[in-house]
Amino acid sequence: MITLYAFGPQFSLPDPSPFVTKAEVLLKMSSLPYRTDLNGFNKAPKGKLPYIKDDGDLVADSSFIRRHLERKHGINFDRGLSAEQKAIAWAFEKMAEDNLYWAIVDSRWMVDANFDKGPRTFFNKIPAPVRPIIVAMIRRQVRKALHAHGMGRHTRAEIEELAKQDIDAIATYLGQKSFFMGAEPTGVDATMFAFAANALCPEFDTSLRTAAERHDNLRRYVGRMTARYYPDRAELAGCKAAA
Ligand SMILES: N[C@@H](CCC(=O)N[C@@H](CS)C(=O)NCC(=O)O)C(=O)O
C-alpha cells in the first residue's frame, strides 16, 4: 500500500499544504489504496512534504509523485486531452505552484493576524520555554525563502495584485466548465482544486480570498471537487452551499 506523508487536515482544508492536497487528490483519482502518515516531515528526502513510499520507492515532490503513479501504475491522468490542452494544464499548474503559492505563503506567514491563527499553531507541541525562539527562527527562514524566490521583494499590495491576476486567470479559464479542462476531471484539477481551496480558506482574512470569492464559478468548482474527492469534508473552504 502507498503511504502519503502529509501534515494532516487543518484550517478546514484537507491539508494546509496545497502540494500535499494535490498529491492526495491524484491518489484518489488513481483509485490506488493509500494511507497517510503525519509523522514523516523529519525524514522527508527533499526536506518538504509531500512524499510517498510505494513498496521500495520513495518519491518526493508532487509532480514526481504524479509521474510515478503514471509510470509504475499506468494511470492516465490526462485521458482525452490534446497536446495543446496538456500544455495549457502544465502552464496553469506551474503558475499556481511557483507564483500563487508564494503569495499564499506571504499572506499566512508574514501577516501577523493570519500567522497567529495559522502557522504559529504548527509549533504548539514544542515545549513552551523554547517555542518563541523556534517560531521566530522558522518565520525568519520563511521570510528568507520568500526573498530568495523574489515574491518577498514586492510590497504587499504588489503581491496581492499578482495573486489576484493568477486567481482571475484560473477562474476565467475554468469558465462554466465542470472541471478545469472539461466535463471530467483530469490531473490538473488536483492542483487547481488544491490552490483554489487554499485561496478560499475561510480561516484567513486575505485579499486572495476576496479575489477568489468574487468568482462564483470557482467556489462552485471547489464545492464540486470536494463533493467528489472529500465527501466527508463538506465544510471545506466554505463551499458547503456551493457544491
Ligand atoms: N515542489 C514541491 C513543493 C512542496 C512544498 O513546498 N512543500 C512545503 C509545504 S507547502 C514544505 O514542505 N515546506 C517545508 C519547508 O520548506 O521546510 C512539490 O510539488 O511537492
The ligand as an SDF file (V2000), in Angstrom:
LIG
                    3D

 20 19  0  0  0  0  0  0  0  0999 V2000
    7.6950   21.3030   -5.3880 N   0  0  0  0  0  0  0  0  0  0  0  0
    7.1960   20.6820   -4.1800 C   0  0  0  0  0  0  0  0  0  0  0  0
    6.8110   21.7510   -3.1790 C   0  0  0  0  0  0  0  0  0  0  0  0
    6.4580   21.1810   -1.8160 C   0  0  0  0  0  0  0  0  0  0  0  0
    6.4430   22.2500   -0.7200 C   0  0  0  0  0  0  0  0  0  0  0  0
    6.7790   23.4180   -0.9530 O   0  0  0  0  0  0  0  0  0  0  0  0
    6.0600   21.8390    0.4870 N   0  0  0  0  0  0  0  0  0  0  0  0
    6.0550   22.7390    1.6170 C   0  0  0  0  0  0  0  0  0  0  0  0
    4.6870   22.7810    2.2630 C   0  0  0  0  0  0  0  0  0  0  0  0
    3.5280   23.6140    1.2390 S   0  0  0  0  0  0  0  0  0  0  0  0
    7.0220   22.2360    2.6650 C   0  0  0  0  0  0  0  0  0  0  0  0
    7.0560   21.0660    2.9830 O   0  0  0  0  0  0  0  0  0  0  0  0
    7.7820   23.1600    3.2320 N   0  0  0  0  0  0  0  0  0  0  0  0
    8.6570   22.8710    4.3430 C   0  0  0  0  0  0  0  0  0  0  0  0
    9.9510   23.5890    4.2460 C   0  0  0  0  0  0  0  0  0  0  0  0
   10.2310   24.2170    3.2070 O   0  0  0  0  0  0  0  0  0  0  0  0
   10.7030   23.4930    5.2160 O   0  0  0  0  0  0  0  0  0  0  0  0
    6.0450   19.7520   -4.5290 C   0  0  0  0  0  0  0  0  0  0  0  0
    5.4480   19.9260   -5.6120 O   0  0  0  0  0  0  0  0  0  0  0  0
    5.7530   18.8140   -3.7710 O   0  0  0  0  0  0  0  0  0  0  0  0
  1  2  1  0
  2  3  1  0
  2 18  1  0
  3  4  1  0
  4  5  1  0
  5  6  2  0
  5  7  1  0
  7  8  1  0
  8  9  1  0
  8 11  1  0
  9 10  1  0
 11 12  2  0
 11 13  1  0
 13 14  1  0
 14 15  1  0
 15 16  2  0
 15 17  1  0
 18 19  2  0
 18 20  1  0
M  END
$$$$
